[in-house]
Amino acid sequence: MEKVVSKKSFLKYYGHLSYLLIFSITIFSFIIIIYLEDKSKQLNIHIMPVLGFLFLFFSLWLAFKYAQTAYKIKITRQTISFNSKTYLITDIEKLKLTGTQDYPVFGYGNKEGAAIYFKDNTVKYIYDDMYSNTAELKKFLLSVTNPNNIEPVKKKIINTNYNIGSVSFKNFFIFSVRGGFFSLLLVMLLIGLIQPNPIFNIVSYILFSVLVVALHIPLFYYFEISDNRLIVKNHILFTRKRTYYLDEISKISFEHTYGLPDALRIVTKDYKSKKYFAASLYDSTWASLKETLKELNINVEN
């Protein structure tokens, strides 16, 4: 292989940008509609269009800054390019392939990714969530970079003597805030469905119910540890299961993002990275999971 070119993630890059744009335009339109409808009633709400435009401007700025952090990256055996800026591979002073890196966009917190330090004091980041081929980018970069400039990844030997049997880290999701809201919303939709309604309303209810379920599926994961395996399951799609052998895990980080549930990110030794939101877990369950992972001698980051 002579070069690798980044591929932006359909869901986490394009999907997130689409969500920001649709959400901001929807809220802006809602504010303007309320203003226009109440204008004839002489209500003192002339500040609303200003607030609407400010909200729209901030949302579009946020989307623009988010898009800016996902470079078009091209790596060859001699160079690495970020959009139109190209560096020689020999200009890399230090390469850190994993870790929680600074993220410059307001409200998002830091993100998992690679940090590349150049001799001119420039630092470039490759954020895991932005690309569908992050592991490929990292492995190729590792193969062409001077080994002396690569920050070694902490390696630990899994404590297989720590026998915990099979332990589940889960809580009944209905009793969590998001789980309770999700359940209540589904009940309300079900009540609407059983009422005598025109066929259009029934179809609308069904489509909205499917949308609600689809949006909540990624928020309700939970975890099990059994026979030197970490198993990820989902409360809603109870047939979905992802298994990681403990000795293939490079590190696990506990991530906190404003406005979203706490999440567990699993990074494997081949640089594949996946984040699992777990809205139903109590603080005590998170603490127990973290302590268990440390007892198993797995690299854990907050």
Secondary structure in CASP SS format (residue, H / E / C, confidence):
PFRMAT SS
TARGET T0000
AUTHOR 0000-0000-0000
METHOD secondary structure of the structure
MODEL  1
M C 1.00
E C 1.00
K E 1.00
V E 1.00
V E 1.00
S C 1.00
K C 1.00
K E 1.00
S C 1.00
F H 1.00
L H 1.00
K H 1.00
Y H 1.00
Y H 1.00
G H 1.00
H H 1.00
L H 1.00
S H 1.00
Y H 1.00
L H 1.00
L H 1.00
I H 1.00
F H 1.00
S H 1.00
I H 1.00
T H 1.00
I H 1.00
F H 1.00
S H 1.00
F H 1.00
I H 1.00
I H 1.00
I H 1.00
I H 1.00
Y H 1.00
L H 1.00
E H 1.00
D H 1.00
K H 1.00
S C 1.00
K C 1.00
Q C 1.00
L C 1.00
N C 1.00
I C 1.00
H C 1.00
I H 1.00
M H 1.00
P H 1.00
V H 1.00
L H 1.00
G H 1.00
F H 1.00
L H 1.00
F H 1.00
L H 1.00
F H 1.00
F H 1.00
S H 1.00
L H 1.00
W H 1.00
L H 1.00
A H 1.00
F H 1.00
K H 1.00
Y H 1.00
A H 1.00
Q H 1.00
T C 1.00
A C 1.00
Y C 1.00
K C 1.00
I E 1.00
K E 1.00
I E 1.00
T E 1.00
R C 1.00
Q C 1.00
T E 1.00
I E 1.00
S E 1.00
F E 1.00
N C 1.00
S C 1.00
K E 1.00
T E 1.00
Y E 1.00
L E 1.00
I H 1.00
T H 1.00
D H 1.00
I E 1.00
E E 1.00
K E 1.00
L E 1.00
K E 1.00
L C 1.00
T C 1.00
G C 1.00
T E 1.00
Q E 1.00
D C 1.00
Y C 1.00
P C 1.00
V C 1.00
F C 1.00
G C 1.00
Y C 1.00
G C 1.00
N C 1.00
K E 1.00
E E 1.00
G E 1.00
A E 1.00
A E 1.00
I E 1.00
Y E 1.00
F E 1.00
K C 1.00
D C 1.00
N C 1.00
T C 1.00
V E 1.00
K E 1.00
Y E 1.00
I E 1.00
Y E 1.00
D H 1.00
D H 1.00
M H 1.00
Y E 1.00
S C 1.00
N C 1.00
T H 1.00
A H 1.00
E H 1.00
L H 1.00
K H 1.00
K H 1.00
F H 1.00
L H 1.00
L H 1.00
S H 1.00
V H 1.00
T C 1.00
N C 1.00
P H 1.00
N H 1.00
N H 1.00
I E 1.00
E C 1.00
P C 1.00
V C 1.00
K C 1.00
K C 1.00
K C 1.00
I C 1.00
I C 1.00
N C 1.00
T C 1.00
N C 1.00
Y C 1.00
N C 1.00
I C 1.00
G C 1.00
S E 1.00
V E 1.00
S E 1.00
F E 1.00
K C 1.00
N C 1.00
F C 1.00
F H 1.00
I H 1.00
F H 1.00
S C 1.00
V H 1.00
R H 1.00
G H 1.00
G H 1.00
F H 1.00
F H 1.00
S H 1.00
L H 1.00
L H 1.00
L H 1.00
V H 1.00
M H 1.00
L H 1.00
L H 1.00
I H 1.00
G H 1.00
L H 1.00
I H 1.00
Q C 1.00
P C 1.00
N C 1.00
P C 1.00
I H 1.00
F H 1.00
N H 1.00
I H 1.00
V H 1.00
S H 1.00
Y H 1.00
I H 1.00
L H 1.00
F H 1.00
S H 1.00
V H 1.00
L H 1.00
V H 1.00
V H 1.00
A H 1.00
L H 1.00
H H 1.00
I H 1.00
P H 1.00
L H 1.00
F E 1.00
Y E 1.00
Y E 1.00
F E 1.00
E E 1.00
I E 1.00
S E 1.00
D C 1.00
N C 1.00
R E 1.00
L E 1.00
I E 1.00
V E 1.00
K E 1.00
N E 1.00
H C 1.00
I C 1.00
L C 1.00
F C 1.00
T C 1.00
R C 1.00
K E 1.00
R E 1.00
T E 1.00
Y E 1.00
Y E 1.00
L H 1.00
D H 1.00
E H 1.00
I E 1.00
S E 1.00
K E 1.00
I E 1.00
S E 1.00
F E 1.00
E E 1.00
H C 1.00
T C 1.00
Y C 1.00
G C 1.00
L C 1.00
P C 1.00
D C 1.00
A E 1.00
L E 1.00
R E 1.00
I E 1.00
V E 1.00
T E 1.00
K C 1.00
D C 1.00
Y C 1.00
K C 1.00
S E 1.00
K E 1.00
K E 1.00
Y E 1.00
F E 1.00
A E 1.00
A C 1.00
S C 1.00
L C 1.00
Y C 1.00
D H 1.00
S H 1.00
T H 1.00
W H 1.00
A H 1.00
S H 1.00
L H 1.00
K H 1.00
E H 1.00
T H 1.00
L H 1.00
K H 1.00
E H 1.00
L C 1.00
N C 1.00
I C 1.00
N C 1.00
V E 1.00
E E 1.00
N C 1.00
END
